[in-house]
Amino acid sequence: MSNILRSIISFSLFSILFFIPASSLAEQFIIIRVYDGDTVIVSENSRETTIRLVGIDAPEISTKQHLPGQPFSIKAKEHLAAFVLNKKVHIKLYGKDASGKWLGEIFLENVNINIRMIHAGLAEVYRGTL
């Protein structure tokens, strides 16, 4: 195959992928539980999986009884739940984090929920390492 033909094919594939919305490249799931403002539990074919919203960091809810979590942690959880709980969403997966949770971008009707949480002021851009 000539270099010109390879270049044309590569450019064509890149162009197709560039213009396809990210959500159409994502897998479809149902959100069955919202753990906190940046972590959800999804169901796919009767299998439950934990997904951490990639690129954002929301206030943490305390795992210890009778101790408060970080400020706005409950509000962040409730806000995320209002958008996605019991809804069919598309999730673009990016691999797993150090604790084994899948990292993903959640899309509901072509709206990026990760970014929506930042716009709502209930999460910030994650600056740590994955």
DSSP file (Angstrom, degrees, kcal/mol; ACC not computed):
  #  RESIDUE AA STRUCTURE BP1 BP2  ACC     N-H-->O    O-->H-N    N-H-->O    O-->H-N    TCO  KAPPA ALPHA  PHI   PSI    X-CA   Y-CA   Z-CA
    1    1 A M              0   0    0      0, 0.0     2,-0.0     0, 0.0     0, 0.0   0.000 360.0 360.0 360.0 135.2    0.0    0.0    0.0
    2    2 A S     >  -     0   0    0      1,-0.1     4,-2.3     4,-0.0     5,-0.2  -0.299 360.0-117.2 -74.6 158.9    1.4    3.4   -0.9
    3    3 A N  H  > S+     0   0    0      1,-0.2     4,-2.3     2,-0.2     5,-0.1   0.850 115.1  55.0 -63.3 -35.0    2.2    6.1    1.6
    4    4 A I  H  > S+     0   0    0      2,-0.2     4,-2.3     1,-0.2    -1,-0.2   0.930 108.9  46.6 -64.9 -44.9   -0.4    8.4    0.0
    5    5 A L  H  > S+     0   0    0      2,-0.2     4,-2.5     1,-0.2    -2,-0.2   0.913 112.3  50.7 -64.2 -43.0   -3.2    5.8    0.3
    6    6 A R  H  X S+     0   0    0     -4,-2.3     4,-2.7     1,-0.2    -1,-0.2   0.902 110.4  50.2 -59.6 -41.9   -2.2    5.1    4.0
    7    7 A S  H  X S+     0   0    0     -4,-2.3     4,-2.7     2,-0.2    -2,-0.2   0.904 110.3  49.3 -64.1 -41.8   -2.3    8.8    4.7
    8    8 A I  H  X S+     0   0    0     -4,-2.3     4,-2.4     2,-0.2    -2,-0.2   0.922 113.1  46.5 -64.0 -44.4   -5.7    9.1    3.1
    9    9 A I  H  X S+     0   0    0     -4,-2.5     4,-2.6     2,-0.2     5,-0.2   0.925 113.7  48.5 -64.9 -44.1   -7.1    6.2    5.1
   10   10 A S  H  X S+     0   0    0     -4,-2.7     4,-2.6     1,-0.2    -2,-0.2   0.928 112.9  47.5 -61.3 -45.6   -5.5    7.5    8.4
   11   11 A F  H  X S+     0   0    0     -4,-2.7     4,-2.7     1,-0.2    -1,-0.2   0.899 111.6  51.3 -62.8 -40.8   -6.9   11.0    7.8
   12   12 A S  H  X S+     0   0    0     -4,-2.4     4,-2.3     2,-0.2    -2,-0.2   0.928 111.6  46.2 -63.1 -45.9  -10.4    9.5    7.0
   13   13 A L  H  X S+     0   0    0     -4,-2.6     4,-2.6     2,-0.2     5,-0.2   0.922 113.4  49.3 -63.3 -43.8  -10.4    7.4   10.2
   14   14 A F  H  X S+     0   0    0     -4,-2.6     4,-2.7    -5,-0.2    -2,-0.2   0.927 111.1  50.1 -59.9 -44.9   -9.3   10.4   12.3
   15   15 A S  H  X S+     0   0    0     -4,-2.7     4,-1.7     2,-0.2    -2,-0.2   0.902 110.9  48.8 -61.8 -42.4  -11.9   12.6   10.7
   16   16 A I  H  X S+     0   0    0     -4,-2.3     4,-0.8     1,-0.2    -1,-0.2   0.946 115.1  43.8 -63.0 -48.4  -14.7   10.1   11.4
   17   17 A L  H  < S+     0   0    0     -4,-2.6     3,-0.4     1,-0.2    -2,-0.2   0.859 111.1  55.4 -66.4 -35.0  -13.6    9.6   15.0
   18   18 A F  H  < S+     0   0    0     -4,-2.7    -1,-0.2    -5,-0.2    -2,-0.2   0.862 111.8  42.4 -66.1 -36.0  -13.1   13.4   15.5
   19   19 A F  H  < S+     0   0    0     -4,-1.7    -1,-0.2    -5,-0.2    -2,-0.2   0.512  92.5  93.8 -93.6  -5.0  -16.7   14.2   14.4
   20   20 A I  S  < S-     0   0    0     -4,-0.8     5,-0.1    -3,-0.4    -4,-0.0  -0.762  87.0-111.1 -84.7 130.0  -18.5   11.4   16.2
   21   21 A P    >>  -     0   0    0      0, 0.0     3,-1.3     0, 0.0     4,-0.5  -0.282  22.3-121.0 -58.7 146.1  -19.7   12.5   19.7
   22   22 A A  G >4 S+     0   0    0      1,-0.3     3,-1.5     2,-0.2     4,-0.3   0.850 110.4  62.8 -57.6 -35.7  -17.8   10.9   22.5
   23   23 A S  G >4 S+     0   0    0      1,-0.3     3,-0.9     2,-0.2    -1,-0.3   0.782  95.1  59.5 -64.9 -24.9  -21.0    9.5   23.9
   24   24 A S  G <4 S+     0   0    0     -3,-1.3    -1,-0.3     1,-0.2    -2,-0.2   0.679 104.7  50.4 -77.1 -14.2  -21.5    7.4   20.7
   25   25 A L  G << S+     0   0    0     -3,-1.5    -1,-0.2    -4,-0.5    -2,-0.2   0.396  99.7  93.3 -94.8   0.9  -18.2    5.7   21.4
   26   26 A A  S <  S-     0   0    0     -3,-0.9    66,-0.2    -4,-0.3     2,-0.2  -0.451  78.1-111.2 -95.6 164.0  -19.2    4.9   25.0
   27   27 A E  E     -A   91   0A   0     64,-2.2    64,-3.2    -2,-0.1     2,-0.4  -0.628  32.1-118.8 -90.1 154.4  -20.9    1.9   26.6
   28   28 A Q  E     +A   90   0A   0     -2,-0.2     2,-0.3    62,-0.2    62,-0.2  -0.803  39.8 161.9-100.3 134.3  -24.4    2.1   27.9
   29   29 A F  E     -A   89   0A   0     60,-2.7    60,-2.9    -2,-0.4     2,-0.5  -0.892  35.7-124.2-139.7 166.3  -25.2    1.5   31.6
   30   30 A I  E     -AB  88  43A   0     13,-1.7    13,-2.4    -2,-0.3     2,-0.6  -0.985  26.5-131.3-114.1 128.8  -28.0    2.2   34.1
   31   31 A I  E     + B   0  42A   0     56,-2.0    55,-2.8    53,-0.5    11,-0.2  -0.698  31.3 171.1 -79.2 117.4  -27.0    4.1   37.3
   32   32 A I  E     +     0   0A   0      9,-2.3     2,-0.3    -2,-0.6    10,-0.2   0.602  63.7  15.5-104.7 -14.9  -28.3    2.1   40.2
   33   33 A R  E     - B   0  41A   0      8,-1.6     8,-3.1     0, 0.0     2,-0.6  -0.964  56.8-146.9-158.2 141.0  -26.6    3.9   43.1
   34   34 A V  E     - B   0  40A   0     -2,-0.3     6,-0.2     6,-0.2     3,-0.1  -0.953  15.0-176.7-108.1 115.1  -24.8    7.2   43.6
   35   35 A Y  E     -     0   0A   0      4,-1.7     2,-0.2    -2,-0.6     5,-0.2   0.916  64.4 -35.7 -78.8 -46.0  -22.1    6.7   46.3
   36   36 A D  E >  S- B   0  39A   0      3,-1.6     3,-0.8    41,-0.1    -1,-0.2  -0.827  84.5 -60.7-157.2-164.2  -21.0   10.3   46.4
   37   37 A G  T 3  S+     0   0    0     22,-0.6    23,-0.1    -2,-0.2     3,-0.1   0.560 132.6  24.6 -72.2  -7.1  -20.5   13.3   44.2
   38   38 A D  T 3  S+     0   0    0      1,-0.1    15,-2.6    21,-0.1     2,-0.4   0.220 111.9  70.1-139.6  17.3  -17.9   11.6   41.9
   39   39 A T  E <   +BC  36  52A   0     -3,-0.8    -4,-1.7    13,-0.2    -3,-1.6  -0.995  51.2 172.6-140.4 132.6  -18.6    7.8   42.3
   40   40 A V  E     -BC  34  51A   0     11,-2.7    11,-3.0    -2,-0.4     2,-0.5  -0.901  27.5-131.2-132.1 161.6  -21.6    5.8   41.0
   41   41 A I  E     -BC  33  50A   0     -8,-3.1    -9,-2.3    -2,-0.3    -8,-1.6  -0.969  30.3-168.2-111.9 129.9  -22.5    2.1   40.8
   42   42 A V  E     -BC  31  49A   0      7,-3.0     7,-2.1    -2,-0.5     2,-0.4  -0.787  13.2-141.7-117.7 160.4  -23.8    1.0   37.4
   43   43 A S  E     +BC  30  48A   0    -13,-2.4   -13,-1.7    -2,-0.3     2,-0.3  -0.980  20.7 168.6-122.8 134.0  -25.5   -2.1   36.2
   44   44 A E  E >  S- C   0  47A   0      3,-2.2     3,-1.4    -2,-0.4   -15,-0.1  -0.933  77.2 -15.8-143.8 118.6  -24.9   -3.8   32.8
   45   45 A N  T 3  S-     0   0    0     -2,-0.3     3,-0.1     1,-0.3   -16,-0.0   0.912 128.2 -53.6  52.6  46.9  -26.3   -7.2   32.1
   46   46 A S  T 3  S+     0   0    0      1,-0.2     2,-0.5     0, 0.0    -1,-0.3   0.627 113.9 121.6  64.6  16.2  -27.0   -7.8   35.8
   47   47 A R  E <   -C   44   0A   0     -3,-1.4    -3,-2.2     2,-0.0     2,-0.4  -0.935  53.9-145.3-110.2 129.8  -23.4   -7.0   36.6
   48   48 A E  E     +C   43   0A   0     -2,-0.5     2,-0.3    -5,-0.2    -5,-0.2  -0.789  20.6 177.7 -97.7 138.2  -22.6   -4.2   39.1
   49   49 A T  E     -C   42   0A   0     -7,-2.1    -7,-3.0    -2,-0.4     2,-0.5  -0.995  26.8-127.4-139.5 141.8  -19.5   -2.0   38.6
   50   50 A T  E     -C   41   0A   0     -2,-0.3    52,-1.7    -9,-0.2     2,-0.5  -0.776  25.7-168.6 -89.9 130.8  -18.2    1.0   40.4
   51   51 A I  E     -Cd  40 102A   0    -11,-3.0   -11,-2.7    -2,-0.5     2,-0.5  -0.981   9.0-157.3-122.0 128.1  -17.4    4.0   38.2
   52   52 A R  E     -Cd  39 103A   0     50,-3.5    52,-2.2    -2,-0.5     2,-0.5  -0.907  31.0-114.3-101.3 129.6  -15.4    7.1   39.4
   53   53 A L  E >   - d   0 104A   0    -15,-2.6     3,-1.2    -2,-0.5    52,-0.2  -0.494  37.4-129.2 -67.2 114.6  -16.1   10.2   37.3
   54   54 A V  T 3  S+     0   0    0     50,-2.0    52,-0.1    -2,-0.5     3,-0.1  -0.351  81.4  17.2 -69.5 141.5  -12.8   10.9   35.6
   55   55 A G  T 3  S+     0   0    0      1,-0.2    71,-2.1    70,-0.1     2,-0.3   0.411 106.6  88.1  84.8  -2.5  -11.2   14.4   35.9
   56   56 A I  E <   -G  125   0B   0     -3,-1.2     2,-0.4    69,-0.3    69,-0.2  -0.900  53.7-158.2-128.5 159.9  -13.3   15.7   38.8
   57   57 A D  E     -G  124   0B   0     67,-2.4    67,-2.3    -2,-0.3     3,-0.1  -0.959  13.9-172.9-137.2 116.8  -13.0   15.6   42.6
   58   58 A A        -     0   0    0     -2,-0.4    65,-0.2    65,-0.2   -20,-0.1  -0.698  41.3 -78.3-105.2 159.6  -16.1   16.1   44.7
   59   59 A P        -     0   0    0      0, 0.0   -22,-0.6     0, 0.0     2,-0.3  -0.267  53.7-115.3 -57.1 141.6  -16.3   16.5   48.5
   60   60 A E        -     0   0    0    -24,-0.1    10,-2.9   -23,-0.1     2,-0.4  -0.594  16.4-135.9 -85.6 139.3  -15.9   13.2   50.4
   61   61 A I        -     0   0    0     -2,-0.3     2,-0.1     8,-0.2    -1,-0.0  -0.744  33.4-105.7 -87.7 138.8  -18.7   11.7   52.5
   62   62 A S        -     0   0    0     -2,-0.4     7,-0.2     5,-0.2     4,-0.1  -0.416  22.3-162.4 -66.6 137.1  -17.5   10.3   55.8
   63   63 A T        +     0   0    0     -2,-0.1     2,-0.4     5,-0.1    -1,-0.1   0.472  69.0  88.4 -94.7  -4.9  -17.4    6.5   56.0
   64   64 A K  S >  S-     0   0    0      3,-0.1     3,-1.6     4,-0.1    -2,-0.1  -0.807  88.7-107.6 -98.3 134.5  -17.3    6.7   59.8
   65   65 A Q  T 3  S+     0   0    0     -2,-0.4    -2,-0.1     1,-0.2    -1,-0.1  -0.291  98.0   8.8 -61.7 138.2  -20.6    6.7   61.7
   66   66 A H  T 3  S+     0   0    0      1,-0.2    -1,-0.2    -4,-0.1    -2,-0.0   0.558 100.5 114.0  69.1  12.3  -21.6   10.0   63.3
   67   67 A L    <   -     0   0    0     -3,-1.6    -5,-0.2    -5,-0.0    -1,-0.2  -0.942  66.1-124.5-112.3 134.5  -18.8   12.0   61.7
   68   68 A P        -     0   0    0      0, 0.0    -5,-0.1     0, 0.0    -4,-0.1  -0.408  21.3-135.0 -72.7 151.2  -19.6   14.7   59.1
   69   69 A G        -     0   0    0      1,-0.2    -8,-0.2    -7,-0.2     3,-0.1  -0.107  47.8 -55.7 -84.4-167.4  -18.0   14.5   55.7
   70   70 A Q  S >  S-     0   0    0    -10,-2.9     3,-1.9     1,-0.1     4,-0.3  -0.363  76.1 -78.4 -68.4 153.9  -16.5   17.4   53.9
   71   71 A P  T 3  S+     0   0    0      0, 0.0    -1,-0.1     0, 0.0   -11,-0.0  -0.257 117.4  12.3 -54.7 139.2  -18.7   20.5   53.4
   72   72 A F  T 3> S+     0   0    0     -3,-0.1     4,-2.4     1,-0.1     5,-0.2   0.531  87.9 124.9  70.7  10.7  -21.2   20.1   50.6
   73   73 A S  H <> S+     0   0    0     -3,-1.9     4,-2.0   -13,-0.2   -36,-0.2   0.914  76.5  43.6 -65.5 -41.8  -20.6   16.3   50.3
   74   74 A I  H  > S+     0   0    0     -4,-0.3     4,-2.8     2,-0.2     5,-0.2   0.910 113.5  51.6 -69.4 -41.2  -24.3   15.4   50.7
   75   75 A K  H  > S+     0   0    0      1,-0.2     4,-2.5     2,-0.2    -2,-0.2   0.900 109.6  50.3 -61.7 -40.7  -25.4   18.2   48.3
   76   76 A A  H  X S+     0   0    0     -4,-2.4     4,-2.3     2,-0.2    -1,-0.2   0.920 111.9  47.7 -63.5 -43.4  -22.9   17.0   45.7
   77   77 A K  H  X S+     0   0    0     -4,-2.0     4,-2.6     1,-0.2    -2,-0.2   0.938 113.8  46.7 -61.8 -47.5  -24.2   13.4   46.0
   78   78 A E  H  X S+     0   0    0     -4,-2.8     4,-2.2     2,-0.2    -2,-0.2   0.878 111.4  51.9 -64.2 -38.1  -27.9   14.6   45.8
   79   79 A H  H  X S+     0   0    0     -4,-2.5     4,-1.1    -5,-0.2    -1,-0.2   0.931 112.1  45.0 -64.5 -46.0  -27.1   16.8   42.8
   80   80 A L  H >X S+     0   0    0     -4,-2.3     4,-2.3     1,-0.2     3,-0.5   0.919 112.5  52.2 -63.2 -43.0  -25.5   13.9   40.9
   81   81 A A  H 3X S+     0   0    0     -4,-2.6     4,-1.9     1,-0.2    -2,-0.2   0.879 102.6  58.9 -61.2 -38.5  -28.3   11.6   41.9
   82   82 A A  H 3< S+     0   0    0     -4,-2.2    -1,-0.2     1,-0.2    -2,-0.2   0.843 112.6  40.8 -60.5 -32.7  -30.9   14.0   40.6
   83   83 A F  H << S+     0   0    0     -4,-1.1    -2,-0.2    -3,-0.5    -1,-0.2   0.919 132.8  11.4 -78.4 -45.8  -29.2   13.8   37.1
   84   84 A V  H >< S+     0   0    0     -4,-2.3     3,-2.2     2,-0.0   -53,-0.5   0.642  79.0 124.2-119.4 -16.8  -28.4   10.2   36.8
   85   85 A L  T 3< S-     0   0    0     -4,-1.9   -53,-0.2    -5,-0.3     3,-0.1  -0.272  93.6  -2.0 -59.9 129.3  -30.0    7.8   39.3
   86   86 A N  T 3  S+     0   0    0    -55,-2.8     2,-0.3     1,-0.2    -1,-0.3   0.691 108.4 123.1  64.4  23.2  -32.0    5.1   37.7
   87   87 A K    <   -     0   0    0     -3,-2.2   -56,-2.0   -56,-0.2     2,-0.6  -0.835  68.0-115.2-114.0 153.0  -31.3    6.5   34.2
   88   88 A K  E     +A   30   0A   0     -2,-0.3     2,-0.3   -58,-0.2   -58,-0.2  -0.757  46.4 171.5 -84.7 122.7  -29.7    5.0   31.2
   89   89 A V  E     -A   29   0A   0    -60,-2.9   -60,-2.7    -2,-0.6     2,-0.4  -0.821  33.7-121.0-128.5 164.8  -26.4    6.8   30.5
   90   90 A H  E     -AE  28 107A   0     17,-2.6    17,-3.2    -2,-0.3     2,-0.5  -0.911  26.4-164.4-104.1 137.3  -23.4    6.4   28.2
   91   91 A I  E     -AE  27 106A   0    -64,-3.2   -64,-2.2    -2,-0.4     2,-0.7  -0.980  11.7-152.8-127.5 122.4  -20.0    6.1   29.9
   92   92 A K  E     - E   0 105A   0     13,-2.4    13,-2.2    -2,-0.5     2,-0.2  -0.841  25.5-145.2 -90.2 114.0  -16.8    6.6   28.1
   93   93 A L  E     - E   0 104A   0     -2,-0.7    11,-0.2    11,-0.2     3,-0.1  -0.561  23.5-176.4 -88.6 145.5  -14.3    4.5   30.0
   94   94 A Y  E     -     0   0A   0      9,-3.0     2,-0.2     1,-0.5    10,-0.1   0.111  52.4 -93.2-123.6  18.4  -10.6    5.4   30.6
   95   95 A G  E     -     0   0A   0      8,-0.4     8,-3.2     2,-0.0    -1,-0.5  -0.585  59.1 -49.2  99.2-166.2   -9.3    2.4   32.4
   96   96 A K  E     - E   0 102A   0      6,-0.3     6,-0.2    -2,-0.2     2,-0.1  -0.785  43.0-131.6-112.4 152.4   -9.0    1.8   36.2
   97   97 A D    >   -     0   0    0      4,-2.7     3,-1.8    -2,-0.3    33,-0.1  -0.261  45.3 -84.2 -87.5-176.3   -7.5    3.9   39.0
   98   98 A A  T 3  S+     0   0    0     32,-0.5    -1,-0.0     1,-0.3    32,-0.0   0.771 129.5  52.2 -62.5 -27.2   -5.1    2.6   41.7
   99   99 A S  T 3  S-     0   0    0      2,-0.1    -1,-0.3     1,-0.0    -3,-0.0   0.400 121.0-104.9 -91.5   3.9   -8.0    1.3   43.8
  100  100 A G  S <  S+     0   0    0     -3,-1.8     2,-0.3     1,-0.3   -50,-0.1   0.484  74.2 137.9  90.7   3.0   -9.5   -0.7   40.9
  101  101 A K        -     0   0    0      1,-0.1    -4,-2.7   -52,-0.1    -1,-0.3  -0.608  57.9-113.6 -80.9 142.1  -12.4    1.6   40.1
  102  102 A W  E     -dE  51  96A   0    -52,-1.7   -50,-3.5    -2,-0.3     2,-0.5  -0.517  25.6-139.8 -70.4 141.6  -13.2    2.2   36.5
  103  103 A L  E     +d   52   0A   0     -8,-3.2    -9,-3.0   -52,-0.2    -8,-0.4  -0.894  35.4 157.4-102.3 131.7  -12.7    5.9   35.5
  104  104 A G  E     -dE  53  93A   0    -52,-2.2   -50,-2.0    -2,-0.5     2,-0.5  -0.995  44.1-124.8-155.5 158.8  -15.3    7.3   33.1
  105  105 A E  E     - E   0  92A   0    -13,-2.2   -13,-2.4    -2,-0.3     2,-0.5  -0.911  32.7-144.0-100.2 129.5  -17.1   10.3   31.6
  106  106 A I  E     - E   0  91A   0     -2,-0.5     7,-2.8   -15,-0.2     8,-0.6  -0.829  14.8-169.7-100.1 131.8  -20.9   10.1   32.0
  107  107 A F  E     -FE 112  90A   0    -17,-3.2   -17,-2.6    -2,-0.5     2,-0.5  -0.982   7.3-175.1-121.6 128.3  -23.1   11.4   29.3
  108  108 A L  E >  S-F  111   0A   0      3,-2.2     3,-1.4    -2,-0.4   -19,-0.1  -0.973  82.2 -20.6-121.5 114.3  -26.9   11.8   29.7
  109  109 A E  T 3  S-     0   0    0     -2,-0.5    -1,-0.1     1,-0.3     3,-0.1   0.920 128.4 -52.3  51.0  48.6  -28.6   12.9   26.4
  110  110 A N  T 3  S+     0   0    0      1,-0.2     2,-0.5   -89,-0.0    -1,-0.3   0.598 110.7 125.9  64.9  15.6  -25.2   14.2   25.1
  111  111 A V  E <   -F  108   0A   0     -3,-1.4    -3,-2.2   -88,-0.0     2,-0.8  -0.912  63.0-130.1-102.6 127.8  -24.6   16.3   28.3
  112  112 A N  E  >  -F  107   0A   0     -2,-0.5     4,-1.9    -5,-0.2    -5,-0.2  -0.677  18.9-167.2 -78.7 109.1  -21.3   15.6   30.0
  113  113 A I  H  > S+     0   0    0     -7,-2.8     4,-2.1    -2,-0.8    -1,-0.2   0.826  83.4  61.5 -69.8 -32.6  -22.3   15.1   33.6
  114  114 A N  H  > S+     0   0    0     -8,-0.6     4,-1.2     1,-0.2    -1,-0.2   0.952 109.8  41.0 -57.0 -49.2  -18.7   15.3   34.9
  115  115 A I  H  > S+     0   0    0      1,-0.2     4,-2.7     2,-0.2    -2,-0.2   0.868 109.7  59.6 -67.8 -36.5  -18.5   18.9   33.5
  116  116 A R  H  X S+     0   0    0     -4,-1.9     4,-1.8     1,-0.2    -1,-0.2   0.872 102.3  53.7 -59.2 -37.8  -22.0   19.6   34.8
  117  117 A M  H  <>S+     0   0    0     -4,-2.1     5,-1.9     2,-0.2     6,-0.6   0.876 110.0  47.1 -65.9 -36.8  -20.8   18.8   38.4
  118  118 A I  H ><5S+     0   0    0     -4,-1.2     3,-1.6     4,-0.2     5,-0.2   0.926 110.6  51.6 -68.2 -44.9  -18.0   21.3   38.0
  119  119 A H  H 3<5S+     0   0    0     -4,-2.7    -2,-0.2     1,-0.3    -1,-0.2   0.828 105.7  56.1 -61.1 -31.5  -20.3   24.0   36.6
  120  120 A A  T 3<5S-     0   0    0     -4,-1.8    -1,-0.3    -5,-0.2    -2,-0.2   0.585 113.8-120.4 -76.5  -9.2  -22.7   23.5   39.5
  121  121 A G  T < 5S+     0   0    0     -3,-1.6    -3,-0.2    -4,-0.3    -2,-0.1   0.651  86.4 110.3  79.8  14.9  -19.8   24.2   41.9
  122  122 A L  S   <S+     0   0    0     -5,-1.9     2,-0.3     1,-0.1    -4,-0.2   0.290  78.6  28.0-107.4   8.2  -20.0   20.8   43.5
  123  123 A A        -     0   0    0     -6,-0.6     2,-0.3    -5,-0.2   -65,-0.2  -0.970  67.7-146.6-156.6 159.7  -16.8   19.4   42.2
  124  124 A E  E     -G   57   0B   0    -67,-2.3   -67,-2.4    -2,-0.3     2,-0.2  -0.845  40.1 -79.2-125.4 166.6  -13.4   20.7   41.0
  125  125 A V  E     -G   56   0B   0     -2,-0.3     2,-0.4   -69,-0.2   -69,-0.3  -0.476  52.8-116.0 -64.8 130.3  -11.0   19.6   38.4
  126  126 A Y        +     0   0    0    -71,-2.1    -1,-0.1    -2,-0.2   -69,-0.0  -0.558  35.3 178.0 -72.9 125.3   -9.0   16.7   39.7
  127  127 A R        +     0   0    0     -2,-0.4    -1,-0.1     2,-0.1    -2,-0.1   0.382  49.4  89.2-110.8   1.2   -5.4   17.6   40.0
  128  128 A G  S    S-     0   0    0      1,-0.1     2,-0.3     2,-0.0    -2,-0.0   0.015  84.8 -81.1 -84.3-165.6   -3.9   14.4   41.5
  129  129 A T              0   0    0      1,-0.1    -1,-0.1     0, 0.0    -2,-0.1  -0.718 360.0 360.0 -98.5 152.5   -2.5   11.4   39.8
  130  130 A L              0   0    0     -2,-0.3   -32,-0.5   -33,-0.1    -1,-0.1   0.441 360.0 360.0 -88.3 360.0   -4.7    8.6   38.4
